[in-house]
Protein backbone atom coordinates (compact mmCIF):
# COMPACT_ATOMS: atom_id res chain seq x y z
CA UNK A 1 0.00 0.00 0.00
CA UNK A 2 1.10 3.57 -0.65
CA UNK A 3 2.24 5.65 2.30
CA UNK A 4 1.00 8.83 0.57
CA UNK A 5 -2.07 9.86 -1.43
CA UNK A 6 -2.27 12.80 -3.82
CA UNK A 7 -5.38 14.88 -4.56
CA UNK A 8 -6.57 12.64 -7.41
CA UNK A 9 -6.28 9.54 -5.23
CA UNK A 10 -8.14 11.28 -2.40
CA UNK A 11 -10.98 12.15 -4.82
CA UNK A 12 -11.36 8.44 -5.57
CA UNK A 13 -11.92 7.77 -1.86
CA UNK A 14 -14.09 10.75 -0.86
CA UNK A 15 -17.26 12.22 -2.38
CA UNK A 16 -16.21 15.78 -1.46
CA UNK A 17 -15.30 18.25 -4.19
CA UNK A 18 -14.04 21.83 -4.25
CA UNK A 19 -14.64 24.05 -2.45
CA UNK A 20 -15.53 21.58 0.34
CA UNK A 21 -12.70 19.14 -0.32
CA UNK A 22 -10.23 20.59 2.14
CA UNK A 23 -7.35 18.13 2.29
CA UNK A 24 -4.86 18.16 -0.56
CA UNK A 25 -2.58 15.27 0.36
CA UNK A 26 -2.39 12.44 2.88
CA UNK A 27 0.94 11.13 4.13
CA UNK A 28 2.37 8.85 6.82
CA UNK A 29 -0.35 6.26 6.22
CA UNK A 30 -0.28 3.32 8.60
CA UNK A 31 -3.29 1.20 7.52
CA UNK A 32 -6.03 0.95 10.15
CA UNK A 33 -3.88 3.04 12.52
CA UNK A 34 -3.08 6.62 11.44
CA UNK A 35 -2.45 9.17 8.70
CA UNK A 36 -1.64 12.85 8.21
CA UNK A 37 -3.81 15.16 6.10
CA UNK A 38 -2.25 18.27 4.53
CA UNK A 39 -3.84 21.64 3.75
CA UNK A 40 -1.90 24.54 2.27
CA UNK A 41 -3.57 27.44 4.02
CA UNK A 42 -3.38 30.52 1.81
CA UNK A 43 -5.44 33.71 1.53
CA UNK A 44 -7.17 32.42 -1.63
CA UNK A 45 -9.33 29.90 0.26
CA UNK A 46 -13.04 30.63 -0.19
CA UNK A 47 -13.84 31.07 3.51
CA UNK A 48 -11.31 33.83 4.16
CA UNK A 49 -13.44 36.43 2.35
CA UNK A 50 -15.74 36.49 5.35
CA UNK A 51 -13.74 34.88 8.20
CA UNK A 52 -12.40 37.48 9.11
CA UNK A 53 -11.83 40.30 6.58
CA UNK A 54 -8.48 41.93 7.25
CA UNK A 55 -7.35 39.15 9.60
CA UNK A 56 -8.10 35.76 8.00
CA UNK A 57 -8.56 32.89 10.47
CA UNK A 58 -9.15 29.27 9.43
CA UNK A 59 -12.64 28.42 10.79
CA UNK A 60 -12.74 25.90 13.63
CA UNK A 61 -15.66 24.06 12.08
CA UNK A 62 -13.54 23.48 8.95
CA UNK A 63 -10.71 22.10 11.08
CA UNK A 64 -13.18 19.53 12.39
CA UNK A 65 -14.35 18.85 8.80
CA UNK A 66 -10.73 18.38 7.69
CA UNK A 67 -10.17 15.92 10.55
CA UNK A 68 -13.25 14.03 9.33
CA UNK A 69 -12.10 14.03 5.70
CA UNK A 70 -8.65 12.74 6.62
CA UNK A 71 -10.17 10.00 8.79
CA UNK A 72 -12.76 9.04 6.14
CA UNK A 73 -10.08 8.78 3.45
CA UNK A 74 -7.91 6.65 5.74
CA UNK A 75 -10.84 4.34 6.48
CA UNK A 76 -11.86 4.03 2.82
CA UNK A 77 -8.24 3.44 1.81
CA UNK A 78 -7.80 0.61 4.31
CA UNK A 79 -10.97 -1.33 3.61
CA UNK A 80 -11.62 -3.64 0.69
CA UNK A 81 -13.14 -1.81 -2.29
CA UNK A 82 -16.42 -3.78 -2.07
CA UNK A 83 -16.76 -2.74 1.61
CA UNK A 84 -16.77 0.98 0.71
CA UNK A 85 -18.40 0.90 -2.71
CA UNK A 86 -21.61 2.98 -2.60
CA UNK A 87 -20.87 3.94 1.01
CA UNK A 88 -20.25 7.26 2.74
CA UNK A 89 -18.54 8.07 6.02
CA UNK A 90 -20.63 10.34 8.26
CA UNK A 91 -19.57 12.14 11.43
CA UNK A 92 -21.58 10.93 14.44
CA UNK A 93 -20.02 12.73 17.40
CA UNK A 94 -17.38 15.37 18.05
CA UNK A 95 -15.97 15.35 21.56
CA UNK A 96 -13.38 17.46 23.30
CA UNK A 97 -12.68 19.69 20.30
CA UNK A 98 -10.24 22.36 21.42
CA UNK A 99 -8.94 25.30 19.44
CA UNK A 100 -5.71 26.41 21.04
CA UNK A 101 -4.37 29.01 18.59
CA UNK A 102 -5.80 30.67 15.48
CA UNK A 103 -4.59 29.27 12.18
CA UNK A 104 -3.74 32.07 9.76
CA UNK A 105 -2.27 32.04 6.26
CA UNK A 106 0.20 31.34 4.93
CA UNK A 107 1.01 27.98 6.50
CA UNK A 108 0.75 24.24 6.04
CA UNK A 109 -1.84 22.70 8.35
CA UNK A 110 -1.18 19.07 9.24
CA UNK A 111 -4.04 16.91 10.51
CA UNK A 112 -2.59 13.98 12.43
CA UNK A 113 -5.38 11.43 12.74
CA UNK A 114 -5.34 8.21 14.74
CA UNK A 115 -7.85 5.34 14.76
CA UNK A 116 -8.73 4.69 18.41
CA UNK A 117 -11.34 1.95 18.07
CA UNK A 118 -13.34 0.12 15.41
CA UNK A 119 -16.62 -1.61 16.22
CA UNK A 120 -18.45 -2.79 13.11
CA UNK A 121 -19.20 0.27 10.98
CA UNK A 122 -18.43 2.72 13.80
CA UNK A 123 -14.93 4.16 14.03
CA UNK A 124 -13.53 6.32 16.82
CA UNK A 125 -10.66 8.69 16.02
CA UNK A 126 -8.47 11.28 17.68
CA UNK A 127 -6.54 14.03 15.99
CA UNK A 128 -4.20 16.95 16.38
CA UNK A 129 -3.95 19.85 13.95
CA UNK A 130 -0.45 21.32 13.87
CA UNK A 131 1.42 24.15 12.18
CA UNK A 132 5.22 24.03 12.37
CA UNK A 133 4.97 21.31 15.06
CA UNK A 134 2.76 23.52 17.26
CA UNK A 135 -0.59 22.00 18.29
CA UNK A 136 -3.30 24.35 17.10
CA UNK A 137 -6.36 22.16 17.68
CA UNK A 138 -7.31 18.66 18.77
CA UNK A 139 -10.45 16.56 18.93
CA UNK A 140 -11.96 13.13 19.41
CA UNK A 141 -14.81 12.04 17.13
CA UNK A 142 -16.76 9.07 15.86
CA UNK A 143 -17.99 8.28 12.37
CA UNK A 144 -20.01 5.57 10.72
CA UNK A 145 -19.89 3.98 7.30
CA UNK A 146 -23.39 4.06 5.82
CA UNK A 147 -25.05 3.18 2.53
CA UNK A 148 -25.08 5.97 -0.05
CA UNK A 149 -28.57 7.16 -0.88
CA UNK A 150 -27.75 8.89 -4.13
CA UNK A 151 -30.29 11.33 -5.54
CA UNK A 152 -27.99 12.71 -8.25
CA UNK A 153 -29.56 12.51 -11.68
PyMOL commands that set and color helices and strands:
alter all, ss='L'
color gray80, all
select helices_A, chain A and resi 7-13+46-49+60-78+81-84
alter helices_A, ss='H'
color red, helices_A
select strands_A, chain A and resi 25-30+34-41+87-99+107-119+122-131+134-147
alter strands_A, ss='S'
color yellow, strands_A
deselect
rebuild
show_as cartoon
